[in-house]
């Protein structure tokens, strides 16, 4: 099983079993589970044709800019990094 950021894990099964083992550190927690079928060659969504990729990008771009935060600096990467660093230092139960 591959460990990924923030205590996550990723597992690729050649044949999906009826039951999947959950790592102990993720049990009884709020998690997201995604089951994504892979094609016969072991590839995933990146195995799309050029036309499928173009269509997917076109659909995605329909949503680009859909949210206006009314903050002209909301895309400032340094500010975003500072916000993330500040929030990651707080516990889930901490108040502002």
C-alpha positions as CSV (number, residue, x, y, z in Angstrom):
1,X,0.0,0.0,0.0
2,X,1.4,3.4,-1.0
3,X,1.4,6.1,1.7
4,X,0.3,9.5,0.5
5,X,0.1,12.9,2.2
6,X,-1.9,13.6,5.3
7,X,-2.1,10.0,6.5
8,X,-3.7,8.8,3.3
9,X,-3.0,5.6,1.4
10,X,-3.5,4.3,-2.1
11,X,-3.9,0.7,-3.1
12,X,-4.3,-0.7,-6.6
13,X,-6.0,-4.1,-6.8
14,X,-5.6,-6.4,-9.8
15,X,-8.9,-8.0,-8.8
16,X,-11.0,-6.1,-6.3
17,X,-12.0,-8.3,-3.3
18,X,-15.4,-8.4,-1.8
19,X,-14.0,-6.7,1.3
20,X,-11.2,-4.1,1.6
21,X,-8.9,-3.8,4.6
22,X,-8.8,-0.3,6.1
23,X,-5.5,0.8,7.6
24,X,-5.8,1.1,11.4
25,X,-4.9,4.8,11.5
26,X,-7.9,5.6,9.2
27,X,-10.5,3.5,11.0
28,X,-13.4,5.3,12.7
29,X,-12.4,8.6,11.0
30,X,-14.2,10.7,8.4
31,X,-12.5,9.6,5.1
32,X,-13.2,9.7,1.4
33,X,-13.1,6.4,-0.5
34,X,-12.8,6.5,-4.3
35,X,-13.1,3.3,-6.3
36,X,-11.9,4.0,-9.9
37,X,-11.8,1.2,-12.4
38,X,-8.6,1.0,-14.4
39,X,-8.5,-0.1,-18.0
40,X,-7.1,-3.5,-19.1
41,X,-3.5,-2.1,-19.4
42,X,-3.4,-0.9,-15.8
43,X,-3.8,2.8,-16.7
44,X,-6.3,5.1,-15.3
45,X,-8.0,8.3,-16.5
46,X,-4.8,9.4,-18.3
47,X,-5.5,6.6,-20.9
48,X,-8.1,8.8,-22.6
49,X,-8.1,9.5,-26.3
50,X,-7.1,13.0,-27.4
51,X,-10.8,13.8,-28.1
52,X,-11.9,12.6,-24.7
53,X,-9.1,14.7,-23.1
54,X,-10.2,17.8,-25.0
55,X,-13.9,17.2,-24.1
56,X,-12.9,16.7,-20.4
57,X,-10.8,19.9,-20.4
58,X,-13.6,21.8,-22.1
59,X,-16.1,20.7,-19.5
60,X,-13.7,21.6,-16.7
61,X,-13.0,25.0,-18.1
62,X,-16.7,25.8,-18.1
63,X,-16.3,26.1,-14.3
64,X,-13.1,28.1,-14.3
65,X,-13.8,31.4,-12.6
66,X,-17.3,30.3,-11.6
67,X,-16.7,31.4,-8.0
68,X,-16.0,35.1,-7.3
69,X,-14.6,35.5,-3.8
70,X,-14.7,39.3,-4.2
71,X,-11.0,39.2,-3.1
72,X,-8.6,40.4,-5.8
73,X,-5.7,38.6,-3.9
74,X,-7.4,35.2,-3.5
75,X,-5.1,33.7,-6.1
76,X,-1.9,34.9,-4.3
77,X,0.1,31.7,-3.9
78,X,2.2,33.1,-1.0
79,X,-0.9,34.1,0.8
80,X,-2.5,30.7,0.2
81,X,0.7,29.0,1.5
82,X,0.6,31.2,4.6
83,X,-3.1,30.4,5.2
84,X,-2.5,26.7,4.8
85,X,0.5,26.8,7.2
86,X,-1.5,28.7,9.8
87,X,-4.5,26.4,9.6
88,X,-2.4,23.2,9.6
89,X,-1.0,24.3,13.0
90,X,-4.5,24.4,14.5
91,X,-6.3,21.4,15.9
92,X,-9.7,20.5,14.5
93,X,-11.4,21.5,17.7
94,X,-9.7,24.9,17.9
95,X,-11.8,28.0,17.6
96,X,-10.7,31.3,15.9
